[in-house]
Amino acid sequence: MSPEVLLYRSPRLYRVLRDAHGDTLIEVIVGGIAMRAVRVRLGAEETATYEREGTTFSDRLAAAITA
């Protein structure tokens, strides 16, 4: 198995991934002049919410991370 599986790539500059251990992560591009990627591992409740709501949840989560 590859180290990561892309679950969703958003035009809003974030990706949702599943790692080799089965954990779900969100990777968000943050910053202004100096931009970088920040990864956050989702907990069980957040993963369940993503599986239930899909991109509606990940859009909200990405916006909260960049705020």
C-alpha positions in Angstrom: 0.0 0.0 0.0 1.3 3.5 -0.8 1.9 5.7 2.2 -1.1 8.0 1.5 -4.3 7.9 -0.4 -5.9 11.1 -1.7 -9.5 11.2 -0.7 -10.3 14.7 -1.9 -8.4 17.7 -3.5 -10.2 21.0 -3.1 -9.9 24.1 -5.2 -9.8 25.9 -1.9 -6.2 24.8 -1.4 -6.5 21.8 0.9 -6.5 18.0 0.5 -8.0 15.2 2.6 -5.7 12.1 2.8 -5.7 8.7 4.4 -2.3 7.6 5.6 -0.8 4.1 5.7 -2.1 3.6 9.3 -5.7 4.3 8.2 -5.8 7.8 9.8 -7.5 10.7 8.0 -5.6 13.9 7.6 -6.3 17.3 6.2 -3.5 19.3 4.6 -4.2 23.0 4.2 -2.1 25.6 2.5 -1.7 28.6 4.8 0.1 31.9 4.8 0.4 35.0 2.6 3.7 35.8 1.1 5.3 32.7 2.7 2.9 29.9 2.1 3.2 26.4 3.6 1.3 23.2 4.1 -0.1 22.4 7.5 -1.3 18.9 8.2 -3.8 18.0 10.9 -4.7 14.4 11.9 -8.4 14.1 12.4 -9.7 12.4 15.5 -12.3 9.6 15.4 -15.2 12.1 15.8 -13.9 14.4 13.1 -13.3 11.5 10.7 -16.9 10.3 11.3 -18.2 13.8 10.6 -16.2 13.9 7.4 -17.5 10.5 6.3 -21.1 11.7 7.1 -20.9 15.3 5.7 -18.1 15.1 3.2 -16.7 18.3 1.7 -19.2 20.5 3.6 -17.3 19.5 6.8 -13.8 19.6 5.3 -14.5 23.1 3.8 -15.4 24.3 7.3 -12.4 22.6 8.9 -10.0 24.1 6.3 -11.5 27.6 6.8 -11.0 27.2 10.6 -7.4 26.2 10.2 -6.6 29.1 7.9 -8.4 31.7 10.2 
